[in-house]
Amino acid sequence: MQDRHTFKFAIVRIVPKVEREEFFNVGVILFCKRTKFLDIKYHINEDKLKAFSPEIEYEILNDYLKAWKLICEGKEAGGPIGMLDLPDRFGWLTACRSTVIQSSTTRSGLSTEPEKELEDIFNKYVL
């Protein structure tokens, strides 16, 4: 039997009107230190975004989340944050912020396959 590894994850949310504290889930960030895994999976439902806040442009939010993906990948295109080590990148992505794109508090679990876990959590909380 394969060893199960501890992982941490956070749900990525769109908070169109921060002052109202209303949000909807658009993605998941998952980090497993032992397997050196950090990734984000996201999908913005455009109809839901328009219902919450028609003045926010889908393309802008999508560009920001693409930047988060580059940070997860740890390449130069991710900028200075993308060059940090895995735990620091996860910490930066999941830090508390009062902007339109936020993440939930982190949660943890055990898994043998972080990639599959990311997919399962995404399907459960986003789709």
N, CA, C and O atoms as a printed pandas DataFrame, in Angstrom:
     atom_number atom_name residue_name chain_id  residue_number  x_coord  y_coord  z_coord
0              1         N          MET        A               1    0.842   -1.185    0.000
1              2        CA          MET        A               1    0.000    0.000    0.000
2              3         C          MET        A               1    0.884    1.244    0.000
3              4         O          MET        A               1    1.843    1.330    0.767
4              5         N          GLN        A               2    0.563    2.193   -0.850
5              6        CA          GLN        A               2    1.337    3.415   -0.914
6              7         C          GLN        A               2    1.115    4.259    0.335
7              8         O          GLN        A               2    0.067    4.195    0.977
8              9         N          ASP        A               3    2.131    5.051    0.658
9             10        CA          ASP        A               3    2.000    5.976    1.771
10            11         C          ASP        A               3    1.067    7.107    1.393
11            12         O          ASP        A               3    1.086    7.613    0.271
12            13         N          ARG        A               4    0.249    7.491    2.361
13            14        CA          ARG        A               4   -0.584    8.673    2.161
14            15         C          ARG        A               4    0.203    9.883    2.648
15            16         O          ARG        A               4    0.944    9.810    3.628
16            17         N          HIS        A               5    0.028   10.972    1.958
17            18        CA          HIS        A               5    0.756   12.191    2.270
18            19         C          HIS        A               5   -0.215   13.267    2.730
19            20         O          HIS        A               5   -1.349   13.347    2.258
20            21         N          THR        A               6    0.244   14.080    3.647
21            22        CA          THR        A               6   -0.543   15.219    4.094
22            23         C          THR        A               6   -0.557   16.268    2.990
23            24         O          THR        A               6    0.469   16.545    2.368
24            25         N          PHE        A               7   -1.719   16.841    2.756
25            26        CA          PHE        A               7   -1.826   17.945    1.810
26            27         C          PHE        A               7   -2.645   19.052    2.456
27            28         O          PHE        A               7   -3.387   18.824    3.411
28            29         N          LYS        A               8   -2.496   20.248    1.918
29            30        CA          LYS        A               8   -3.293   21.393    2.341
30            31         C          LYS        A               8   -3.974   21.957    1.106
31            32         O          LYS        A               8   -3.439   21.897   -0.002
32            33         N          PHE        A               9   -5.167   22.507    1.317
33            34        CA          PHE        A               9   -5.854   23.131    0.193
34            35         C          PHE        A               9   -6.677   24.312    0.668
35            36         O          PHE        A               9   -7.002   24.440    1.849
36            37         N          ALA        A              10   -7.000   25.162   -0.275
37            38        CA          ALA        A              10   -7.879   26.300   -0.032
38            39         C          ALA        A              10   -8.789   26.468   -1.238
39            40         O          ALA        A              10   -8.402   26.181   -2.370
40            41         N          ILE        A              11   -9.990   26.933   -0.981
41            42        CA          ILE        A              11  -10.946   27.219   -2.040
42            43         C          ILE        A              11  -10.728   28.663   -2.496
43            44         O          ILE        A              11  -10.609   29.565   -1.667
44            45         N          VAL        A              12  -10.675   28.880   -3.794
45            46        CA          VAL        A              12  -10.526   30.217   -4.355
46            47         C          VAL        A              12  -11.928   30.764   -4.619
47            48         O          VAL        A              12  -12.783   30.090   -5.195
48            49         N          ARG        A              13  -12.136   32.013   -4.177
49            50        CA          ARG        A              13  -13.458   32.628   -4.275
50            51         C          ARG        A              13  -13.390   33.943   -5.027
51            52         O          ARG        A              13  -12.379   34.645   -5.002
52            53         N          ILE        A              14  -14.482   34.260   -5.692
53            54        CA          ILE        A              14  -14.683   35.587   -6.254
54            55         C          ILE        A              14  -15.629   36.312   -5.297
55            56         O          ILE        A              14  -16.712   35.824   -4.975
56            57         N          VAL        A              15  -15.193   37.480   -4.857
57            58        CA          VAL        A              15  -15.982   38.301   -3.934
58            59         C          VAL        A              15  -16.242   39.625   -4.666
59            60         O          VAL        A              15  -15.501   40.590   -4.479
60            61         N          PRO        A              16  -17.280   39.671   -5.490
61            62        CA          PRO        A              16  -17.487   40.839   -6.348
62            63         C          PRO        A              16  -17.637   42.164   -5.597
63            64         O          PRO        A              16  -17.125   43.191   -6.044
64            65         N          LYS        A              17  -18.319   42.145   -4.489
65            66        CA          LYS        A              17  -18.497   43.349   -3.681
66            67         C          LYS        A              17  -18.003   43.013   -2.278
67            68         O          LYS        A              17  -18.746   42.496   -1.445
68            69         N          VAL        A              18  -16.749   43.317   -2.044
69            70        CA          VAL        A              18  -16.077   42.924   -0.810
70            71         C          VAL        A              18  -16.861   43.375    0.417
71            72         O          VAL        A              18  -16.947   42.646    1.406
72            73         N          GLU        A              19  -17.426   44.563    0.354
73            74        CA          GLU        A              19  -18.161   45.096    1.499
74            75         C          GLU        A              19  -19.414   44.290    1.841
75            76         O          GLU        A              19  -19.887   44.341    2.976
76            77         N          ARG        A              20  -19.956   43.550    0.874
77            78        CA          ARG        A              20  -21.144   42.728    1.128
78            79         C          ARG        A              20  -20.788   41.314    1.577
79            80         O          ARG        A              20  -21.645   40.585    2.074
80            81         N          GLU        A              21  -19.527   40.927    1.403
81            82        CA          GLU        A              21  -19.018   39.616    1.821
82            83         C          GLU        A              21  -19.721   38.444    1.144
83            84         O          GLU        A              21  -19.726   37.334    1.678
84            85         N          GLU        A              22  -20.316   38.678   -0.028
85            86        CA          GLU        A              22  -20.910   37.597   -0.805
86            87         C          GLU        A              22  -19.849   37.052   -1.744
87            88         O          GLU        A              22  -19.038   37.808   -2.279
88            89         N          PHE        A              23  -19.851   35.741   -1.944
89            90        CA          PHE        A              23  -18.838   35.157   -2.810
90            91         C          PHE        A              23  -19.373   33.910   -3.488
91            92         O          PHE        A              23  -20.412   33.371   -3.109
92            93         N          PHE        A              24  -18.637   33.463   -4.503
93            94        CA          PHE        A              24  -18.876   32.142   -5.073
94            95         C          PHE        A              24  -17.528   31.513   -5.402
95            96         O          PHE        A              24  -16.570   32.204   -5.750
96            97         N          ASN        A              25  -17.475   30.196   -5.286
97            98        CA          ASN        A              25  -16.233   29.448   -5.467
98            99         C          ASN        A              25  -15.893   29.321   -6.943
99           100         O          ASN        A              25  -16.755   29.062   -7.782
100          101         N          VAL        A              26  -14.588   29.515   -7.239
101          102        CA          VAL        A              26  -14.136   29.397   -8.625
102          103         C          VAL        A              26  -12.935   28.463   -8.787
103          104         O          VAL        A              26  -12.560   28.135   -9.913
104          105         N          GLY        A              27  -12.333   28.034   -7.689
105          106        CA          GLY        A              27  -11.153   27.195   -7.843
106          107         C          GLY        A              27  -10.669   26.584   -6.553
107          108         O          GLY        A              27  -11.231   26.800   -5.479
108          109         N          VAL        A              28   -9.598   25.807   -6.693
109          110        CA          VAL        A              28   -8.961   25.128   -5.565
110          111         C          VAL        A              28   -7.453   25.196   -5.762
111          112         O          VAL        A              28   -6.946   24.977   -6.862
112          113         N          ILE        A              29   -6.744   25.504   -4.677
113          114        CA          ILE        A              29   -5.280   25.443   -4.658
114          115         C          ILE        A              29   -4.923   24.286   -3.735
115          116         O          ILE        A              29   -5.435   24.206   -2.619
116          117         N          LEU        A              30   -4.054   23.392   -4.188
117          118        CA          LEU        A              30   -3.656   22.250   -3.364
118          119         C          LEU        A              30   -2.138   22.155   -3.318
119          120         O          LEU        A              30   -1.455   22.318   -4.329
120          121         N          PHE        A              31   -1.627   21.886   -2.115
121          122        CA          PHE        A              31   -0.186   21.817   -1.868
122          123         C          PHE        A              31    0.138   20.558   -1.071
123          124         O          PHE        A              31   -0.485   20.284   -0.045
124          125         N          CYS        A              32    1.113   19.801   -1.550
125          126        CA          CYS        A              32    1.627   18.635   -0.837
126          127         C          CYS        A              32    3.149   18.750   -0.818
127          128         O          CYS        A              32    3.811   18.565   -1.839
128          129         N          LYS        A              33    3.686   19.055    0.345
129          130        CA          LYS        A              33    5.131   19.283    0.467
130          131         C          LYS        A              33    5.933   18.034    0.121
131          132         O          LYS        A              33    6.945   18.112   -0.574
132          133         N          ARG        A              34    5.481   16.899    0.604
133          134        CA          ARG        A              34    6.246   15.661    0.440
134          135         C          ARG        A              34    6.421   15.244   -1.021
135          136         O          ARG        A              34    7.462   14.714   -1.410
136          137         N          THR        A              35    5.390   15.491   -1.816
137          138        CA          THR        A              35    5.470   15.127   -3.243
138          139         C          THR        A              35    5.842   16.322   -4.119
139          140         O          THR        A              35    5.879   16.216   -5.345
140          141         N          LYS        A              36    6.113   17.451   -3.481
141          142        CA          LYS        A              36    6.485   18.684   -4.194
142          143         C          LYS        A              36    5.421   19.070   -5.224
143          144         O          LYS        A              36    5.719   19.362   -6.382
144          145         N          PHE        A              37    4.183   19.059   -4.762
145          146        CA          PHE        A              37    3.046   19.357   -5.629
146          147         C          PHE        A              37    2.389   20.656   -5.185
147          148         O          PHE        A              37    2.081   20.837   -4.007
148          149         N          LEU        A              38    2.179   21.555   -6.135
149          150        CA          LEU        A              38    1.417   22.785   -5.925
150          151         C          LEU        A              38    0.710   23.093   -7.231
151          152         O          LEU        A              38    1.347   23.253   -8.272
152          153         N          ASP        A              39   -0.618   23.174   -7.168
153          154        CA          ASP        A              39   -1.356   23.468   -8.394
154          155         C          ASP        A              39   -2.680   24.131   -8.041
155          156         O          ASP        A              39   -3.164   24.052   -6.911
156          157         N          ILE        A              40   -3.238   24.774   -9.032
157          158        CA          ILE        A              40   -4.546   25.406   -8.924
158          159         C          ILE        A              40   -5.390   24.935  -10.096
159          160         O          ILE        A              40   -4.901   24.762  -11.212
160          161         N          LYS        A              41   -6.657   24.733   -9.816
161          162        CA          LYS        A              41   -7.620   24.404  -10.862
162          163         C          LYS        A              41   -8.768   25.391  -10.662
163          164         O          LYS        A              41   -9.259   25.557   -9.545
164          165         N          TYR        A              42   -9.191   26.040  -11.735
165          166        CA          TYR        A              42  -10.239   27.043  -11.579
166          167         C          TYR        A              42  -11.149   27.105  -12.803
167          168         O          TYR        A              42  -10.793   26.686  -13.904
168          169         N          HIS        A              43  -12.331   27.645  -12.559
169          170        CA          HIS        A              43  -13.310   27.893  -13.618
170          171         C          HIS        A              43  -14.242   28.995  -13.121
171          172         O          HIS        A              43  -14.867   28.866  -12.068
172          173         N          ILE        A              44  -14.327   30.075  -13.886
173          174        CA          ILE        A              44  -15.230   31.162  -13.531
174          175         C          ILE        A              44  -16.514   31.003  -14.337
175          176         O          ILE        A              44  -16.493   31.029  -15.567
176          177         N          ASN        A              45  -17.615   30.840  -13.641
177          178        CA          ASN        A              45  -18.918   30.760  -14.300
178          179         C          ASN        A              45  -19.327   32.191  -14.672
179          180         O          ASN        A              45  -19.669   32.992  -13.801
180          181         N          GLU        A              46  -19.290   32.500  -15.964
181          182        CA          GLU        A              46  -19.564   33.870  -16.418
182          183         C          GLU        A              46  -20.980   34.326  -16.089
183          184         O          GLU        A              46  -21.190   35.491  -15.752
184          185         N          ASP        A              47  -21.947   33.429  -16.183
185          186        CA          ASP        A              47  -23.326   33.799  -15.866
186          187         C          ASP        A              47  -23.470   34.171  -14.392
187          188         O          ASP        A              47  -24.160   35.131  -14.049
188          189         N          LYS        A              48  -22.823   33.416  -13.542
189          190        CA          LYS        A              48  -22.872   33.708  -12.117
190          191         C          LYS        A              48  -22.168   35.030  -11.818
191          192         O          LYS        A              48  -22.645   35.822  -11.005
192          193         N          LEU        A              49  -21.040   35.262  -12.473
193          194        CA          LEU        A              49  -20.317   36.518  -12.288
194          195         C          LEU        A              49  -21.191   37.705  -12.689
195          196         O          LEU        A              49  -21.248   38.703  -11.970
196          197         N          LYS        A              50  -21.872   37.605  -13.830
197          198        CA          LYS        A              50  -22.750   38.682  -14.285
198          199         C          LYS        A              50  -23.915   38.908  -13.327
199          200         O          LYS        A              50  -24.347   40.043  -13.126
200          201         N          ALA        A              51  -24.424   37.822  -12.734
201          202        CA          ALA        A              51  -25.522   37.958  -11.779
202          203         C          ALA        A              51  -25.057   38.646  -10.497
203          204         O          ALA        A              51  -25.785   39.461   -9.930
204          205         N          PHE        A              52  -23.863   38.327  -10.046
205          206        CA          PHE        A              52  -23.322   38.932   -8.830
206          207         C          PHE        A              52  -22.894   40.375   -9.071
207          208         O          PHE        A              52  -23.175   41.256   -8.258
208          209         N          SER        A              53  -22.219   40.610  -10.181
209          210        CA          SER        A              53  -21.640   41.928  -10.424
210          211         C          SER        A              53  -21.337   42.110  -11.914
211          212         O          SER        A              53  -20.250   41.753  -12.370
212          213         N          PRO        A              54  -22.283   42.659  -12.673
213          214        CA          PRO        A              54  -22.092   42.789  -14.118
214          215         C          PRO        A              54  -20.955   43.727  -14.517
215          216         O          PRO        A              54  -20.478   43.655  -15.650
216          217         N          GLU        A              55  -20.513   44.599  -13.624
217          218        CA          GLU        A              55  -19.450   45.542  -13.986
218          219         C          GLU        A              55  -18.047   44.933  -13.944
219          220         O          GLU        A              55  -17.113   45.527  -14.482
220          221         N          ILE        A              56  -17.877   43.776  -13.327
221          222        CA          ILE        A              56  -16.562   43.139  -13.270
222          223         C          ILE        A              56  -16.339   42.340  -14.546
223          224         O          ILE        A              56  -17.189   41.548  -14.953
224          225         N          GLU        A              57  -15.198   42.555  -15.164
225          226        CA          GLU        A              57  -14.899   41.884  -16.422
226          227         C          GLU        A              57  -14.296   40.496  -16.182
227          228         O          GLU        A              57  -13.340   40.332  -15.424
228          229         N          TYR        A              58  -14.880   39.519  -16.844
229          230        CA          TYR        A              58  -14.422   38.136  -16.764
230          231         C          TYR        A              58  -12.945   38.018  -17.126
231          232         O          TYR        A              58  -12.195   37.318  -16.447
232          233         N          GLU        A              59  -12.527   38.693  -18.183
233          234        CA          GLU        A              59  -11.155   38.576  -18.684
234          235         C          GLU        A              59  -10.125   39.008  -17.651
235          236         O          GLU        A              59   -9.060   38.402  -17.533
236          237         N          ILE        A              60  -10.445   40.053  -16.909
237          238        CA          ILE        A              60   -9.511   40.538  -15.884
238          239         C          ILE        A              60   -9.334   39.490  -14.791
239          240         O          ILE        A              60   -8.208   39.187  -14.398
240          241         N          LEU        A              61  -10.436   38.937  -14.301
241          242        CA          LEU        A              61  -10.345   37.908  -13.266
242          243         C          LEU        A              61   -9.609   36.677  -13.783
243          244         O          LEU        A              61   -8.791   36.094  -13.072
244          245         N          ASN        A              62   -9.897   36.288  -15.005
245          246        CA          ASN        A              62   -9.239   35.126  -15.594
246          247         C          ASN        A              62   -7.733   35.355  -15.719
247          248         O          ASN        A              62   -6.945   34.439  -15.486
248          249         N          ASP        A              63   -7.330   36.580  -16.086
249          250        CA          ASP        A              63   -5.903   36.901  -16.174
250          251         C          ASP        A              63   -5.219   36.790  -14.811
251          252         O          ASP        A              63   -4.099   36.287  -14.713
252          253         N          TYR        A              64   -5.891   37.258  -13.768
253          254        CA          TYR        A              64   -5.323   37.140  -12.424
254          255         C          TYR        A              64   -5.146   35.677  -12.029
255          256         O          TYR        A              64   -4.120   35.301  -11.463
256          257         N          LEU        A              65   -6.148   34.859  -12.328
257          258        CA          LEU        A              65   -6.040   33.441  -11.974
258          259         C          LEU        A              65   -4.988   32.726  -12.825
259          260         O          LEU        A              65   -4.364   31.774  -12.356
260          261         N          LYS        A              66   -4.787   33.161  -14.047
261          262        CA          LYS        A              66   -3.688   32.617  -14.857
262          263         C          LYS        A              66   -2.349   32.937  -14.203
263          264         O          LYS        A              66   -1.436   32.111  -14.212
264          265         N          ALA        A              67   -2.233   34.135  -13.636
265          266        CA          ALA        A              67   -1.005   34.512  -12.922
266          267         C          ALA        A              67   -0.807   33.620  -11.705
267          268         O          ALA        A              67    0.323   33.239  -11.402
268          269         N          TRP        A              68   -1.882   33.279  -11.002
269          270        CA          TRP        A              68   -1.771   32.362   -9.857
270          271         C          TRP        A              68   -1.278   30.994  -10.332
271          272         O          TRP        A              68   -0.492   30.342   -9.644
272          273         N          LYS        A              69   -1.736   30.566  -11.500
273          274        CA          LYS        A              69   -1.285   29.292  -12.072
274          275         C          LYS        A              69    0.224   29.340  -12.349
275          276         O          LYS        A              69    0.939   28.378  -12.066
276          277         N          LEU        A              70    0.701   30.454  -12.898
277          278        CA          LEU        A              70    2.136   30.611  -13.160
278          279         C          LEU        A              70    2.935   30.578  -11.855
279          280         O          LEU        A              70    4.036   30.028  -11.815
280          281         N          ILE        A              71    2.395   31.155  -10.809
281          282        CA          ILE        A              71    3.059   31.103   -9.503
282          283         C          ILE        A              71    3.148   29.658   -9.025
283          284         O          ILE        A              71    4.186   29.233   -8.517
284          285         N          CYS        A              72    2.076   28.911   -9.185
285          286        CA          CYS        A              72    2.094   27.486   -8.792
286          287         C          CYS        A              72    3.173   26.723   -9.545
287          288         O          CYS        A              72    3.843   25.863   -8.974
288          289         N          GLU        A              73    3.342   27.036  -10.818
289          290        CA          GLU        A              73    4.323   26.334  -11.650
290          291         C          GLU        A              73    5.755   26.669  -11.285
291          292         O          GLU        A              73    6.670   25.916  -11.620
292          293         N          GLY        A              74    5.969   27.796  -10.598
293          294        CA          GLY        A              74    7.304   28.154  -10.130
294          295         C          GLY        A              74    8.271   28.535  -11.225
295          296         O          GLY        A              74    9.472   28.288  -11.117
296          297         N          LYS        A              75    7.754   29.131  -12.273
297          298        CA          LYS        A              75    8.609   29.547  -13.386
298          299         C          LYS        A              75    8.820   31.053  -13.331
299          300         O          LYS        A              75    8.112   31.759  -12.614
300          301         N          GLU        A              76    9.797   31.543  -14.091
301          302        CA          GLU        A              76   10.096   32.971  -14.121
302          303         C          GLU        A              76    8.875   33.806  -14.486
303          304         O          GLU        A              76    8.723   34.930  -14.007
304          305         N          ALA        A              77    8.017   33.268  -15.320
305          306        CA          ALA        A              77    6.817   33.998  -15.721
306          307         C          ALA        A              77    5.909   34.286  -14.530
307          308         O          ALA        A              77    5.035   35.147  -14.619
308          309         N          GLY        A              78    6.101   33.582  -13.421
309          310        CA          GLY        A              78    5.340   33.813  -12.198
310          311         C          GLY        A              78    5.873   34.966  -11.375
311          312         O          GLY        A              78    5.363   35.249  -10.291
312          313         N          GLY        A              79    6.908   35.642  -11.889
313          314        CA          GLY        A              79    7.465   36.794  -11.185
314          315         C          GLY        A              79    8.216   36.400   -9.925
315          316         O          GLY        A              79    8.532   35.227   -9.726
316          317         N          PRO        A              80    8.501   37.373   -9.077
317          318        CA          PRO        A              80    9.274   37.105   -7.856
318          319         C          PRO        A              80    8.593   36.092   -6.932
319          320         O          PRO        A              80    9.266   35.282   -6.293
320          321         N          ILE        A              81    7.265   36.139   -6.861
321          322        CA          ILE        A              81    6.546   35.181   -6.013
322          323         C          ILE        A              81    6.702   33.774   -6.582
323          324         O          ILE        A              81    6.848   32.813   -5.828
324          325         N          GLY        A              82    6.674   33.650   -7.889
325          326        CA          GLY        A              82    6.829   32.357   -8.544
326          327         C          GLY        A              82    8.192   31.726   -8.334
327          328         O          GLY        A              82    8.360   30.525   -8.543
328          329         N          MET        A              83    9.166   32.522   -7.923
329          330        CA          MET        A              83   10.520   32.003   -7.709
330          331         C          MET        A              83   10.747   31.551   -6.259
331          332         O          MET        A              83   11.803   31.004   -5.941
332          333         N          LEU        A              84    9.770   31.774   -5.389
333          334        CA          LEU        A              84    9.890   31.318   -4.003
334          335         C          LEU        A              84    9.768   29.799   -3.942
335          336         O          LEU        A              84    9.369   29.168   -4.921
336          337         N          ASP        A              85   10.109   29.209   -2.794
337          338        CA          ASP        A              85    9.945   27.759   -2.665
338          339         C          ASP        A              85    8.452   27.427   -2.510
339          340         O          ASP        A              85    7.636   28.313   -2.256
340          341         N          LEU        A              86    8.111   26.155   -2.665
341          342        CA          LEU        A              86    6.709   25.724   -2.681
342          343         C          LEU        A              86    5.902   26.200   -1.474
343          344         O          LEU        A              86    4.842   26.797   -1.660
344          345         N          PRO        A              87    6.366   25.958   -0.238
345          346        CA          PRO        A              87    5.545   26.384    0.904
346          347         C          PRO        A              87    5.282   27.893    0.920
347          348         O          PRO        A              87    4.189   28.329    1.283
348          349         N          ASP        A              88    6.273   28.684    0.532
349          350        CA          ASP        A              88    6.085   30.130    0.519
350          351         C          ASP        A              88    5.112   30.563   -0.575
351          352         O          ASP        A              88    4.318   31.483   -0.375
352          353         N          ARG        A              89    5.171   29.910   -1.717
353          354        CA          ARG        A              89    4.214   30.231   -2.787
354          355         C          ARG        A              89    2.791   29.896   -2.352
355          356         O          ARG        A              89    1.870   30.683   -2.572
356          357         N          PHE        A              90    2.613   28.728   -1.734
357          358        CA          PHE        A              90    1.282   28.355   -1.240
358          359         C          PHE        A              90    0.823   29.356   -0.188
359          360         O          PHE        A              90   -0.332   29.781   -0.197
360          361         N          GLY        A              91    1.712   29.731    0.706
361          362        CA          GLY        A              91    1.370   30.706    1.739
362          363         C          GLY        A              91    0.963   32.041    1.152
363          364         O          GLY        A              91    0.015   32.667    1.627
364          365         N          TRP        A              92    1.675   32.487    0.116
365          366        CA          TRP        A              92    1.326   33.755   -0.514
366          367         C          TRP        A              92   -0.033   33.662   -1.195
367          368         O          TRP        A              92   -0.853   34.571   -1.068
368          369         N          LEU        A              93   -0.279   32.576   -1.914
369          370        CA          LEU        A              93   -1.547   32.423   -2.625
370          371         C          LEU        A              93   -2.745   32.320   -1.685
371          372         O          LEU        A              93   -3.845   32.751   -2.032
372          373         N          THR        A              94   -2.541   31.760   -0.516
373          374        CA          THR        A              94   -3.660   31.550    0.409
374          375         C          THR        A              94   -3.715   32.590    1.523
375          376         O          THR        A              94   -4.516   32.461    2.449
376          377         N          ALA        A              95   -2.876   33.613    1.441
377          378        CA          ALA        A              95   -2.878   34.666    2.466
378          379         C          ALA        A              95   -4.219   35.397    2.467
379          380         O          ALA        A              95   -4.859   35.553    1.427
380          381         N          CYS        A              96   -4.622   35.832    3.637
381          382        CA          CYS        A              96   -5.860   36.595    3.799
382          383         C          CYS        A              96   -5.741   37.917    3.047
383          384         O          CYS        A              96   -4.749   38.631    3.190
384          385         N          ARG        A              97   -6.745   38.237    2.253
385          386        CA          ARG        A              97   -6.758   39.501    1.526
386          387         C          ARG        A              97   -8.185   40.004    1.411
387          388         O          ARG        A              97   -9.140   39.233    1.510
388          389         N          SER        A              98   -8.316   41.284    1.206
389          390        CA          SER        A              98   -9.653   41.872    1.049
390          391         C          SER        A              98   -9.798   42.408   -0.368
391          392         O          SER        A              98  -10.052   43.595   -0.574
392          393         N          THR        A              99   -9.636   41.530   -1.326
393          394        CA          THR        A              99   -9.754   41.878   -2.736
394          395         C          THR        A              99  -10.855   41.042   -3.372
395          396         O          THR        A              99  -11.500   40.243   -2.693
396          397         N          VAL        A             100  -11.070   41.218   -4.647
397          398        CA          VAL        A             100  -12.128   40.489   -5.346
398          399         C          VAL        A             100  -11.829   38.996   -5.425
399          400         O          VAL        A             100  -12.751   38.181   -5.388
400          401         N          ILE        A             101  -10.548   38.626   -5.533
401          402        CA          ILE        A             101  -10.167   37.217   -5.528
402          403         C          ILE        A             101   -9.559   36.895   -4.165
403          404         O          ILE        A             101   -8.572   37.505   -3.755
404          405         N          GLN        A             102  -10.153   35.942   -3.478
405          406        CA          GLN        A             102   -9.707   35.557   -2.143
406          407         C          GLN        A             102   -9.633   34.038   -2.062
407          408         O          GLN        A             102  -10.147   33.332   -2.929
408          409         N          SER        A             103   -8.988   33.548   -1.007
409          410        CA          SER        A             103   -9.004   32.110   -0.751
410          411         C          SER        A             103   -9.573   31.871    0.640
411          412         O          SER        A             103   -9.502   32.729    1.520
412          413         N          SER        A             104  -10.130   30.697    0.811
413          414        CA          SER        A             104  -10.666   30.314    2.112
414          415         C          SER        A             104   -9.515   30.043    3.074
415          416         O          SER        A             104   -8.345   30.107    2.697
416          417         N          THR        A             105   -9.860   29.744    4.306
417          418        CA          THR        A             105   -8.835   29.252    5.217
418          419         C          THR        A             105   -8.357   27.910    4.685
419          420         O          THR        A             105   -9.086   27.224    3.968
420          421         N          THR        A             106   -7.141   27.539    5.036
421          422        CA          THR        A             106   -6.626   26.263    4.532
422          423         C          THR        A             106   -7.172   25.101    5.341
423          424         O          THR        A             106   -7.449   25.213    6.536
424          425         N          ARG        A             107   -7.314   24.006    4.659
425          426        CA          ARG        A             107   -7.747   22.752    5.281
426          427         C          ARG        A             107   -6.713   21.703    4.902
427          428         O          ARG        A             107   -5.897   21.921    4.006
428          429         N          SER        A             108   -6.749   20.579    5.578
429          430        CA          SER        A             108   -5.761   19.552    5.268
430          431         C          SER        A             108   -6.425   18.189    5.151
431          432         O          SER        A             108   -7.574   17.991    5.545
432          433         N          GLY        A             109   -5.663   17.265    4.599
433          434        CA          GLY        A             109   -6.135   15.903    4.433
434          435         C          GLY        A             109   -4.977   14.979    4.119
435          436         O          GLY        A             109   -3.815   15.387    4.129
436          437         N          LEU        A             110   -5.309   13.734    3.843
437          438        CA          LEU        A             110   -4.318   12.720    3.483
438          439         C          LEU        A             110   -4.683   12.127    2.135
439          440         O          LEU        A             110   -5.857   11.886    1.853
440          441         N          SER        A             111   -3.684   11.892    1.308
441          442        CA          SER        A             111   -3.940   11.334   -0.012
442          443         C          SER        A             111   -2.685   10.683   -0.565
443          444         O          SER        A             111   -1.567   11.061   -0.215
444          445         N          THR        A             112   -2.882    9.712   -1.425
445          446        CA          THR        A             112   -1.756    9.108   -2.142
446          447         C          THR        A             112   -1.539    9.798   -3.486
447          448         O          THR        A             112   -0.467    9.683   -4.080
448          449         N          GLU        A             113   -2.564   10.520   -3.969
449          450        CA          GLU        A             113   -2.498   11.166   -5.278
450          451         C          GLU        A             113   -2.999   12.603   -5.193
451          452         O          GLU        A             113   -4.200   12.842   -5.319
452          453         N          PRO        A             114   -2.095   13.569   -4.981
453          454        CA          PRO        A             114   -2.529   14.971   -4.878
454          455         C          PRO        A             114   -3.277   15.471   -6.115
455          456         O          PRO        A             114   -4.218   16.254   -5.983
456          457         N          GLU        A             115   -2.879   15.036   -7.310
457          458        CA          GLU        A             115   -3.547   15.474   -8.529
458          459         C          GLU        A             115   -5.013   15.063   -8.528
459          460         O          GLU        A             115   -5.890   15.853   -8.878
460          461         N          LYS        A             116   -5.271   13.821   -8.131
461          462        CA          LYS        A             116   -6.648   13.318   -8.066
462          463         C          LYS        A             116   -7.427   14.044   -6.977
463          464         O          LYS        A             116   -8.608   14.346   -7.148
464          465         N          GLU        A             117   -6.778   14.319   -5.880
465          466        CA          GLU        A             117   -7.424   15.029   -4.776
466          467         C          GLU        A             117   -7.846   16.427   -5.221
467          468         O          GLU        A             117   -8.944   16.881   -4.898
468          469         N          LEU        A             118   -6.975   17.104   -5.959
469          470        CA          LEU        A             118   -7.297   18.435   -6.489
470          471         C          LEU        A             118   -8.543   18.362   -7.363
471          472         O          LEU        A             118   -9.449   19.184   -7.227
472          473         N          GLU        A             119   -8.586   17.401   -8.240
473          474        CA          GLU        A             119   -9.740   17.219   -9.130
474          475         C          GLU        A             119  -11.014   16.942   -8.336
475          476         O          GLU        A             119  -12.059   17.527   -8.620
476          477         N          ASP        A             120  -10.935   16.057   -7.347
477          478        CA          ASP        A             120  -12.102   15.705   -6.533
478          479         C          ASP        A             120  -12.632   16.908   -5.761
479          480         O          ASP        A             120  -13.839   17.149   -5.733
480          481         N          ILE        A             121  -11.734   17.660   -5.136
481          482        CA          ILE        A             121  -12.149   18.833   -4.362
482          483         C          ILE        A             121  -12.750   19.884   -5.289
483          484         O          ILE        A             121  -13.761   20.504   -4.957
484          485         N          PHE        A             122  -12.133   20.085   -6.445
485          486        CA          PHE        A             122  -12.653   21.032   -7.436
486          487         C          PHE        A             122  -14.074   20.644   -7.845
487          488         O          PHE        A             122  -14.965   21.494   -7.866
488          489         N          ASN        A             123  -14.290   19.386   -8.165
489          490        CA          ASN        A             123  -15.620   18.929   -8.581
490          491         C          ASN        A             123  -16.642   19.093   -7.461
491          492         O          ASN        A             123  -17.804   19.403   -7.722
492          493         N          LYS        A             124  -16.220   18.891   -6.234
493          494        CA          LYS        A             124  -17.141   18.970   -5.092
494          495         C          LYS        A             124  -17.503   20.409   -4.745
495          496         O          LYS        A             124  -18.674   20.693   -4.491
496          497         N          TYR        A             125  -16.540   21.325   -4.726
497          498        CA          TYR        A             125  -16.773   22.668   -4.218
498          499         C          TYR        A             125  -16.927   23.758   -5.272
499          500         O          TYR        A             125  -17.395   24.854   -4.965
500          501         N          VAL        A             126  -16.537   23.467   -6.513
501          502        CA          VAL        A             126  -16.615   24.507   -7.539
502          503         C          VAL        A             126  -17.668   24.201   -8.588
503          504         O          VAL        A             126  -18.488   25.060   -8.910
504          505         N          LEU        A             127  -17.656   22.990   -9.125
505          506        CA          LEU        A             127  -18.613   22.678  -10.207
506          507         C          LEU        A             127  -19.994   22.336   -9.696
507          508         O          LEU        A             127  -20.894   22.054  -10.488
